[in-house]
Amino acid sequence: MRYLSTRGNSPTKSFTEILLAGLAPDGGLYLPESYPRVTSAELTEWRELSYPALAFKVLEKFITDIPAGDLKTLVDRSYTAATYCNLRPGDAADEITPLRTLAPGLHLLELSNGPTLAFKDMAMQLLGNLFEYVLAKSGAELNILGATSGDTGSSAEYAMRGKRGIRVFMLSPHGKMSRFQTAQMFSLQDPNIFNIAVRGVFDDCQDIVKNVSNDHAFKERHRIGTVNSINWARVAAQIVYYFKGYFAATKSNDEQVSFAVPSGNFGNICAGHIARMMGLPIRKLILATNENDVLDEFFRTGVYRPRATAQTFQTSSPSMDISKASNFERFAFDLVGRDGASVRELWGKVDAGGAFDLSGARHFAGIARFGMVSGSSSHADRLATIRRVWQQYQVMIDTHTADGLKVGLEQRESGVPLVCMETALPVKFEETIREALGREPERPAALAGIEDLPQRFAVLAADAQVIKDYIAAHTTEPPNHHR
Ligand SMILES: *Cc1c(COP(=O)(O)O)cnc(C)c1O
């Protein structure tokens, strides 16, 4: 399997060559040269597999330059019952992503039982093991630099903690995260994890990461890398749970299933699109946005109009507060018939801060064949959905999952099972749960009292040079060297 760039002007690469890379040299995103197809015999065989065994079968089709035995070990290590231990009562311990049936034909796929209670763990855990493996082969080191307002940063830290050859430097706005999120990150005592509380806001943190990334000499000297959402391995890892969800919601491979997906950067639903292209019988992929509805607007009108950061609304489903969907270019590449020149032209406009309009284009007219439909949700919708699911089914869902379910129910077709992706647990969004239900969210036993654990972090000025000095001072000794 080789990987090409969506902008058509970069040489093809193997999986391990793009694993640690960000954008392709021409500014595009990497995608498989062609999507592997699953046969009906494979679907029949895969239906019976455990999550890790299924993940290996799916990933083996995309990762052809890691020996099968090694890949199997890495996948098994990423999906253990011990890592996905925040199950609700009634879930089987080794299910990893159990399907929770609300009513006949209406299900939630629980993707949030990992260490940080959000579905990002599903991909990040695999990434941690893949990074460690590939770095060990080349004897190289990697220093991951990131900015977080909560979710992605903690997921990355829990995936990279204790990994040989890897350090994580994670910037967060000092005193701006919830107590729970702060405790999740700052209670990690692993010597390769560096929590940096920046005296500033999230945008300051992001600006510092950009500044450091643009200092190519520093970046090279200190082997700085990222784990952002455009990473191909993160998308690939997510393809698996569409297969898992499909098998759990059906009895035979003649049935179709629709998935509702709370979306921000288009990573999760992009994986669903690829599963569908592989031949998984998915009827519809239902994209849900919150008030930040750039993607919903595109699927309704054909106009893609990314907003400026200042125009992004802060909502009660904050992980979907995205004004420019970083993975959307992957779907657009398929939509325009895999023509890199067209993508270059469209993203020439986007990268210059503009928009594009495909409403009159031949390709947009054929969009139905990709099964994508969309809708958006508001704070009031979110509260109403959380309340309704609690009252009707005695199940507590988080704000993002509520957005997915709201739009999913609007687009639901009779006779077609609907699986809504559960992307986080409610305990992460206490305030909105209290507002919706007038009670405290449920908290998994493993996280009781996490706020009282000792915390390990440095408080630094919102100044790129100060951060660089800190990184330089902490990258001289080997990672995981105990002081
Ligand atoms: C990241 C995230 C999303 C959005 O997923 P994308 O892959 O960026 O579309 C939705 N819900 C939660 C809880 C998230 O953390």
The ligand as an SDF file (V2000), in Angstrom:
LIG
                    3D

 15 15  0  0  0  0  0  0  0  0999 V2000
  -12.6270   15.5490   18.6500 C   0  0  0  0  0  0  0  0  0  0  0  0
  -14.0290   15.3420   19.0770 C   0  0  0  0  0  0  0  0  0  0  0  0
  -15.1110   15.3670   18.1740 C   0  0  0  0  0  0  0  0  0  0  0  0
  -14.9320   15.6990   16.7030 C   0  0  0  0  0  0  0  0  0  0  0  0
  -14.2800   14.6690   15.9900 O   0  0  0  0  0  0  0  0  0  0  0  0
  -13.5880   14.9590   14.5680 P   0  0  0  0  0  0  0  0  0  0  0  0
  -12.8480   13.7150   14.2590 O   0  0  0  0  0  0  0  0  0  0  0  0
  -12.6440   16.1280   14.8140 O   0  0  0  0  0  0  0  0  0  0  0  0
  -14.6410   15.2910   13.6050 O   0  0  0  0  0  0  0  0  0  0  0  0
  -16.3800   15.1030   18.6520 C   0  0  0  0  0  0  0  0  0  0  0  0
  -16.5990   14.8450   19.9510 N   0  0  0  0  0  0  0  0  0  0  0  0
  -15.5950   14.8010   20.8720 C   0  0  0  0  0  0  0  0  0  0  0  0
  -15.9100   14.5320   22.2910 C   0  0  0  0  0  0  0  0  0  0  0  0
  -14.2710   15.0500   20.4730 C   0  0  0  0  0  0  0  0  0  0  0  0
  -13.2880   15.0260   21.3850 O   0  0  0  0  0  0  0  0  0  0  0  0
  1  2  1  0
  2  3  1  0
  2 14  2  0
  3  4  1  0
  3 10  2  0
  4  5  1  0
  5  6  1  0
  6  7  2  0
  6  8  1  0
  6  9  1  0
 10 11  1  0
 11 12  2  0
 12 13  1  0
 12 14  1  0
 14 15  1  0
M  END
$$$$
